[in-house]
Amino acid sequence: MKVRTNILLVLFLSCMGTTVFGQQIQQFTQYQWSGISFNPAFTGKDNYFNALAVHRTQWTGIQDAPRTYFMSLDAPSRSKKMGFGGMLYTDVAGPTRRFGVQGAYAYHIQTSEKTKLSLGLTFGITQLTIDGSQITLREDGDQTLTDQVASETTPDANFGALWYSDKFYVGVSANQILNNQLDMFPGDGDGNLAVHYFLTGAYRFDLGEKFQVEPSTLVKYVDPLPVQVDLSARFIYDGNLWLGGTYRSDDAAAVFAGYQIMNYLTIGYSYDITTSKLKKYADGTHEIFIQFKFGKAQMLDRNEN
């Protein structure tokens, strides 16, 4: 039983990882729009209702490679002092599946005329599933490995802080802070939902009346793996059209583009070129997002994204 559980946990954690380092939670190349996915302090940051949907297909060319589906909705209170929202996500990789749903809350404190400090928390559940019927063993072994569906549902929570203005933001956060033990088979607990730490920041520079450039970064760490850094920059024209690129250490380089239509609909696409050892087998990664803005205030925030 112990051997079987170890095999399943290794399989699950390696498949669910969205990078070659085996991180357990989803990542996005266009993280600038999905801040709530890794830092709940982004909840209610903007002056409108914000609905986001993301689809990411990783490492095309590899059978059963990871696929991620993410949806979120958040909005500020009338006083702009609080933010409310939630998110739903699914990671699928071969016989493994990670599903989660979380509610989000943030409190925004005015720190100066132009800056605010936000403290955010999400809380919900995460379900981990391994379908043994989809596993083919190279050598004969414990047949129960391929005959069962192992599933566990556990509470999950994230915490974060964000200092921001119309021009910049700097944030820190920790995901899976409950650090819950995994016990896919009763009595054989042999893993946990590791705490993931994030540091993010961005600043938008004006290059004239219609041109802007926005460098940004996302730093990720989970013990005992190496720190991973995303370095990005996007060039913006007239507040609604942009082109950019990202370099992710020891993993990939990416290009991305986006367009805002009629102030309330934004679409974006990115393509990752694998630079790790997987480049011999993988053709790259596709990611697309759609963002809807609701409420009168989105007219005032045209240049914010």
Secondary structure, DSSP 8 states (H G I E B T S, - for coil): -HHHHHHHHHHHHHHH-SSTT--SS---TTTTT-GGGT-GGGTT-SSSEEEEEEEEEEEETSTT--EEEEEEEEEE-TTSSEEEEEEEEEEEETTEEEEEEEEEEEEEEE-SSS-EEEEEEEEEEEEEEEEGGG---SS---GGGGT-EEEEEEEEEEEEEEEE-SSEEEEEEEESTT--EE-SSTT---EE---EEEEEEEE-EE-SSSEEEEEEEEEEE-TTS--EEEEEEEEEETTTEEEEEEEETTTEEEEEEEEEETTTEEEEEEEEEE-SGGGGT--EEEEEEEEEEESGGGGGGGGG-
